[in-house]
Amino acid sequence: MKTTLTVIKADVGGFTGHSDVHPKLIESAQKSLESGKKKGIILDYHVAKSGDDLELIMTHTRGTDSKEVHELAWDTFVGATAIAKDLKLYGAGQDLLADAFSGNIKGMGPGCAELEFEERKSEPILVFMMDKTDPGAFNLPVFKMFADPFNTAGLTIDPTMINGFRFEVWDVYENKRIMLDTPEELYTLLSLIGTKSKYVIKRVYPRAGNKVPENEAVAAVSTDKLHLIAGEYVGKDDPVAIVRCQSGLPSQGEVLEPFAFPHLVAGWMRGSHNGPLMPVGQKNSMTTRFDGPTRVVGLGFQIANGKLVGPADLLGDIAFDNARKKALEIADYMRRHGPFEPHRLSAEEMEYTSMPKVMEKIKERFEKI
């Protein structure tokens, strides 16, 4: 029997502004998923939050892209949206870009990451949830987890990992993908994913010689771009990721290590600024300063016969205190730039924010020189 882990997120209303999730929305989601569990749609669930995003973590045996599971998530978000509207929460139903469920959550607004796998003797899995950024924010940490020996010692001393990993990279604007093998195609991989607004890591697979079958993805990232779905800026994508670890894969500590470096990501205020990615625990995921800084929450689970054991609030540990301090120093530095690049995104990326509406108002006033 294969187990599927599905993580689906949506911003259905902020409390207050764009900062947090109201407790009543979490309570509503828990009741909805409990009903789905009793009906046999899912085996287990956990409701979490990251900033103003409601996060649904579910296990089942229906495989990826399950109509029943995705519809349960959609109905859960619709129910929470109704409460958000009653409470007049900000941006109620913001990520629900369709009028009704149409068979799959993808392309409807919410972000989704899924993995299907045969459970190993021990199956530790980490779920990462970001707020106020886009899917490209995962490029650097996922690369470091599975391809950087300075981060992941197992790439050099674990005989089951030494053949490396295969990366599935998507061009999110052209709807194309490419498979690249590391370490042989390391430089080609970096040449793409360094342009994180266009090329994003979607999945990672083990290669021959690993304990995990080559056709079983061991990491998955949500790559949904809200502005490409809606046709205009409606909020940042706020991606989620699932990473399996141990026994032929990076250890839990190697998976967490990249987040000790608060690298610069796009998003933050109005989805229009570069700033640091700050690792936090659940209780500190609320975004405040300049609607940020961008946060990442990391929860650890053991999967046992399709059930979720956990979570462990891993990025809330004191080991990441220095990263948080550094992130706040970087935030101070970037904020001093005000509306100037590199704090504000480049002109090319600003095309996918609300900036074009400003330019539309003054375009007739430009004169030829």
C-alpha positions as CSV (number, residue, x, y, z in Angstrom):
1,M,0.0,0.0,0.0
2,K,1.3,3.4,-1.0
3,T,0.8,6.4,1.2
4,T,0.2,9.9,-0.2
5,L,1.0,13.1,1.6
6,T,-0.8,16.1,0.3
7,V,-0.2,19.7,1.5
8,I,-2.6,22.4,0.2
9,K,-2.6,26.0,1.3
10,A,-4.7,29.1,0.7
11,D,-5.1,32.6,2.0
12,V,-8.8,32.9,2.7
13,G,-8.6,35.9,5.0
14,G,-6.0,37.7,7.1
15,F,-6.3,38.5,10.9
16,T,-5.4,41.4,11.0
17,G,-4.4,42.7,7.6
18,H,-2.1,40.2,6.0
19,S,-0.5,39.0,9.2
20,D,-2.2,35.9,10.7
21,V,-4.9,33.3,10.6
22,H,-7.9,33.7,12.9
23,P,-8.5,30.8,15.3
24,K,-12.0,30.3,14.0
25,L,-10.7,29.5,10.5
26,I,-8.4,26.8,11.9
27,E,-11.3,25.4,13.9
28,S,-13.5,25.3,10.8
29,A,-10.7,23.6,8.8
30,Q,-10.2,21.0,11.5
31,K,-14.0,20.1,11.6
32,S,-14.0,19.9,7.8
33,L,-11.0,17.5,7.6
34,E,-12.3,15.5,10.5
35,S,-15.5,14.9,8.5
36,G,-13.4,13.9,5.5
37,K,-11.5,11.4,7.7
38,K,-14.7,9.9,8.9
39,K,-16.0,9.5,5.3
40,G,-12.7,7.7,4.5
41,I,-11.5,10.3,2.1
42,I,-8.3,10.9,4.1
43,L,-6.5,8.8,6.7
44,D,-5.2,11.6,8.9
45,Y,-4.7,15.4,8.9
46,H,-3.1,18.4,10.6
47,V,-4.1,22.0,10.2
48,A,-1.3,24.5,10.4
49,K,-0.7,28.2,9.6
50,S,2.1,30.3,8.1
51,G,1.5,34.0,8.3
52,D,-2.0,34.5,6.9
53,D,-2.1,31.2,5.1
54,L,-4.3,28.2,6.1
55,E,-2.3,25.0,5.6
56,L,-3.9,21.6,5.2
57,I,-1.6,18.6,5.7
58,M,-3.3,15.3,4.8
59,T,-2.5,11.6,4.3
60,H,-4.4,9.2,2.2
61,T,-4.1,6.3,-0.3
62,R,-5.7,7.9,-3.3
63,G,-2.5,9.0,-5.0
64,T,-1.5,12.5,-6.2
65,D,-4.1,14.7,-7.9
66,S,-7.0,12.9,-6.2
67,K,-10.3,14.5,-7.1
68,E,-11.8,13.5,-3.7
69,V,-8.9,14.9,-1.7
70,H,-8.6,18.1,-3.6
71,E,-12.4,18.7,-3.4
72,L,-12.2,18.2,0.4
73,A,-9.5,20.8,0.5
74,W,-11.5,23.2,-1.7
75,D,-14.7,22.8,0.4
76,T,-12.6,23.3,3.5
77,F,-11.3,26.6,2.2
78,V,-14.8,27.7,1.0
79,G,-16.2,27.0,4.5
80,A,-13.4,29.0,6.1
81,T,-13.9,31.8,3.6
82,A,-17.6,32.1,4.7
83,I,-16.4,32.7,8.3
84,A,-13.7,35.1,7.1
85,K,-16.4,37.2,5.4
86,D,-18.6,37.2,8.5
87,L,-15.6,38.4,10.5
88,K,-14.7,40.9,7.7
89,L,-11.2,39.6,7.6
90,Y,-8.9,41.2,5.1
91,G,-8.8,39.6,1.6
92,A,-11.5,37.0,2.5
93,G,-11.3,34.2,-0.1
94,Q,-8.3,35.9,-1.8
95,D,-6.7,32.7,-3.1
96,L,-10.0,31.1,-4.3
97,L,-9.9,32.2,-7.9
98,A,-12.6,29.9,-9.3
99,D,-16.4,30.0,-8.7
100,A,-16.7,26.2,-8.2
101,F,-14.5,23.1,-7.9
102,S,-13.6,21.6,-11.3
103,G,-11.9,18.3,-10.6
104,N,-8.5,19.4,-9.4
105,I,-7.3,22.2,-7.1
106,K,-4.4,23.1,-9.4
107,G,-5.0,26.3,-11.4
108,M,-7.8,27.4,-9.0
109,G,-5.6,29.5,-6.6
110,P,-4.5,27.3,-3.7
111,G,-0.9,26.0,-3.7
112,C,-0.3,22.2,-3.6
113,A,2.6,19.8,-3.0
114,E,2.2,16.1,-3.0
115,L,4.3,12.9,-2.6
116,E,3.3,9.3,-3.1
117,F,5.6,6.6,-1.7
118,E,6.0,3.2,-0.1
119,E,6.5,3.7,3.6
120,R,10.0,2.7,4.8
121,K,10.8,1.1,8.1
122,S,10.9,4.7,9.4
123,E,9.5,7.5,7.3
124,P,10.4,11.0,8.6
125,I,9.1,13.9,6.5
126,L,9.4,17.6,6.8
127,V,6.8,20.1,5.6
128,F,7.9,23.7,4.9
129,M,5.4,26.5,4.6
130,M,6.4,30.0,3.4
131,D,4.5,33.3,3.6
132,K,5.0,36.5,1.6
133,T,7.2,35.0,-1.2
134,D,7.1,32.9,-4.4
135,P,8.0,29.3,-5.3
136,G,11.5,30.3,-6.3
137,A,12.3,30.9,-2.7
138,F,12.7,27.1,-2.3
139,N,15.3,26.9,-5.1
140,L,18.4,27.6,-3.0
141,P,17.5,25.5,0.1
142,V,16.3,22.5,-2.0
143,F,19.5,22.7,-4.1
144,K,21.6,22.8,-1.0
145,M,19.7,19.8,0.6
146,F,20.2,17.5,-2.4
147,A,23.2,18.8,-4.4
148,D,25.6,20.8,-2.1
149,P,28.2,18.6,-0.3
150,F,29.1,21.6,1.8
151,N,25.6,21.4,3.2
152,T,24.8,17.7,3.0
153,A,27.7,15.5,4.1
154,G,25.8,12.4,3.0
155,L,26.6,13.3,-0.6
156,T,30.3,12.5,0.0
157,I,30.2,9.8,2.8
158,D,26.9,7.9,2.3
159,P,27.4,5.2,-0.5
160,T,23.7,5.2,-1.3
161,M,23.7,9.0,-2.0
162,I,27.0,9.4,-3.8
163,N,25.4,9.0,-7.2
164,G,23.4,12.1,-6.6
165,F,19.8,13.2,-7.4
166,R,17.7,14.1,-10.3
167,F,16.0,17.6,-10.3
168,E,12.7,18.3,-12.1
169,V,12.8,22.0,-13.0
170,W,9.8,23.9,-14.4
171,D,9.7,27.0,-16.5
172,V,6.6,28.5,-14.9
173,Y,6.0,31.0,-17.7
174,E,6.4,28.7,-20.7
175,N,4.8,25.6,-19.0
176,K,7.8,23.5,-19.8
177,R,10.1,21.2,-17.7
178,I,13.5,19.7,-17.8
179,M,15.1,16.8,-15.9
180,L,18.7,17.4,-14.7
181,D,21.1,15.0,-13.0
182,T,23.6,16.0,-10.4
183,P,26.5,16.0,-9.9
184,E,27.1,15.8,-13.7
185,E,24.7,18.6,-14.7
186,L,25.3,20.7,-11.6
187,Y,26.3,23.9,-13.4
188,T,23.4,23.6,-15.9
189,L,21.0,23.3,-13.0
190,L,22.5,26.3,-11.3
191,S,22.3,28.4,-14.5
192,L,18.6,27.8,-14.5
193,I,17.4,27.9,-10.9
194,G,19.5,31.1,-10.1
195,T,16.7,32.8,-12.1
196,K,14.3,31.9,-9.5
197,S,11.4,34.0,-10.8
198,K,11.2,31.9,-14.0
199,Y,12.8,28.5,-13.2
200,V,11.7,26.6,-10.1
201,I,12.5,23.2,-8.7
202,K,9.3,21.1,-8.7
203,R,10.5,17.7,-7.6
204,V,13.7,15.8,-6.7
205,Y,14.2,12.1,-7.3
206,P,16.9,9.6,-6.1
207,R,19.2,8.0,-8.7
208,A,20.3,4.4,-9.2
209,G,22.0,2.9,-6.1
210,N,19.8,4.7,-3.6
211,K,17.6,2.8,-1.1
212,V,14.6,4.7,-2.4
213,P,13.2,3.7,-5.9
214,E,14.2,6.1,-8.7
215,N,10.6,6.8,-9.6
216,E,9.6,7.9,-6.1
217,A,10.0,11.7,-5.7
218,V,11.6,12.6,-2.4
219,A,10.8,16.3,-2.5
220,A,8.0,18.4,-4.0
221,V,7.3,22.1,-4.1
222,S,4.1,24.0,-5.0
223,T,4.8,26.0,-8.1
224,D,1.4,27.8,-8.5
225,K,1.8,31.4,-9.7
226,L,-1.3,33.4,-8.6
227,H,-0.8,36.3,-11.1
228,L,-0.6,33.8,-14.0
229,I,-3.9,32.3,-12.9
230,A,-5.8,35.5,-12.1
231,G,-4.2,37.6,-14.9
232,E,-3.3,40.3,-12.4
233,Y,-1.6,40.7,-9.0
234,V,-3.8,39.2,-6.2
235,G,-1.2,38.4,-3.6
236,K,2.0,36.4,-3.3
237,D,2.1,32.7,-4.0
238,D,3.3,31.6,-0.5
239,P,4.7,28.1,-1.5
240,V,4.8,24.9,0.4
241,A,7.2,22.0,0.1
242,I,7.5,18.4,1.3
243,V,10.9,16.7,1.9
244,R,11.5,13.1,2.9
245,C,14.7,12.4,4.8
246,Q,17.1,9.8,6.3
247,S,18.1,6.3,4.9
248,G,19.6,7.2,1.5
249,L,18.3,10.7,1.7
250,P,19.6,13.8,3.4
251,S,19.3,13.6,7.2
252,Q,16.8,15.8,9.0
253,G,19.6,18.0,10.1
254,E,20.9,18.3,6.5
255,V,17.4,19.3,5.3
256,L,17.1,22.0,8.0
257,E,20.6,23.4,7.6
258,P,19.9,25.6,4.5
259,F,17.5,27.7,6.6
260,A,20.3,28.7,8.9
261,F,21.1,31.2,6.1
262,P,18.4,33.9,5.6
263,H,18.8,34.3,1.9
264,L,17.1,37.0,-0.1
265,V,13.8,36.2,-1.7
266,A,11.1,38.1,-3.6
267,G,7.8,39.1,-2.1
268,W,7.5,40.8,1.3
269,M,5.4,44.0,1.1
270,R,2.8,44.0,-1.7
271,G,4.8,41.2,-3.3
272,S,7.2,43.8,-4.6
273,H,10.3,43.7,-2.5
274,N,13.4,41.6,-1.9
275,G,14.1,40.7,1.7
276,P,15.4,37.9,4.0
277,L,13.7,34.5,4.5
278,M,13.4,34.2,8.3
279,P,13.0,30.7,9.9
280,V,10.4,30.7,12.7
281,G,8.2,28.4,14.8
282,Q,4.4,28.3,14.4
283,K,3.8,30.8,17.2
284,N,6.1,33.4,15.5
285,S,4.8,32.9,11.9
286,M,2.7,36.1,12.1
287,T,4.0,38.7,9.6
288,T,4.2,42.2,10.9
289,R,7.0,44.5,9.9
290,F,6.4,45.8,6.4
291,D,4.1,42.8,6.2
292,G,7.1,40.5,6.9
293,P,9.8,39.8,6.8
294,T,9.1,36.7,4.8
295,R,8.7,33.6,7.1
296,V,9.3,29.9,6.7
297,V,7.8,27.4,9.1
298,G,9.2,23.8,9.2
299,L,7.1,21.0,10.8
300,G,8.5,17.4,11.2
301,F,6.3,14.3,11.1
302,Q,6.8,10.6,11.2
303,I,4.5,8.7,8.8
304,A,3.3,5.5,10.4
305,N,0.8,3.4,8.4
306,G,-0.6,6.5,6.8
307,K,-1.0,8.3,10.1
308,L,0.8,11.6,11.1
309,V,2.9,11.4,14.2
310,G,3.7,14.9,15.2
311,P,4.4,17.7,14.4
312,A,7.7,18.7,15.8
313,D,8.1,22.5,15.4
314,L,11.6,22.3,14.0
315,L,12.5,25.8,12.8
316,G,11.3,27.3,16.1
317,D,14.3,25.8,17.8
318,I,17.0,28.0,19.4
319,A,19.5,26.7,16.9
320,F,18.0,29.1,14.4
321,D,18.2,32.2,16.7
322,N,21.3,33.5,14.9
323,A,19.5,33.1,11.5
324,R,16.6,35.1,12.9
325,K,18.9,37.8,14.2
326,K,20.7,38.0,10.9
327,A,17.4,38.2,9.0
328,L,16.4,41.2,11.1
329,E,19.7,42.9,10.4
330,I,19.2,42.3,6.7
331,A,15.7,43.6,6.9
332,D,17.0,46.8,8.5
333,Y,19.5,47.2,5.7
334,M,17.1,46.5,2.8
335,R,14.4,48.7,4.3
336,R,16.8,51.7,4.2
337,H,16.6,51.6,0.4
338,G,12.9,52.5,0.4
339,P,11.4,52.4,-3.1
340,F,14.8,51.8,-4.8
341,E,16.2,48.6,-6.2
342,P,17.5,46.2,-5.0
343,H,14.9,46.4,-2.2
344,R,12.1,46.9,-4.7
345,L,12.0,44.2,-7.4
346,S,13.4,44.8,-10.9
347,A,11.2,46.5,-13.5
348,E,10.7,43.1,-15.2
349,E,9.3,41.5,-12.0
350,M,7.3,44.6,-11.1
351,E,5.2,43.9,-14.2
352,Y,3.5,41.1,-12.2
353,T,2.6,43.4,-9.3
354,S,0.2,46.3,-9.1
355,M,2.8,48.6,-10.7
356,P,1.3,48.4,-14.3
357,K,-1.8,50.2,-13.0
358,V,0.3,53.1,-11.9
359,M,2.1,53.3,-15.2
360,E,-1.2,53.2,-17.1
361,K,-2.3,56.4,-15.5
362,I,0.8,58.3,-16.8
363,K,1.7,56.6,-20.0
364,E,0.3,59.4,-22.2
365,R,2.5,62.0,-20.5
366,F,5.7,60.4,-21.8
367,E,7.3,62.4,-24.7
368,K,9.8,61.3,-27.2
369,I,13.3,62.8,-26.6
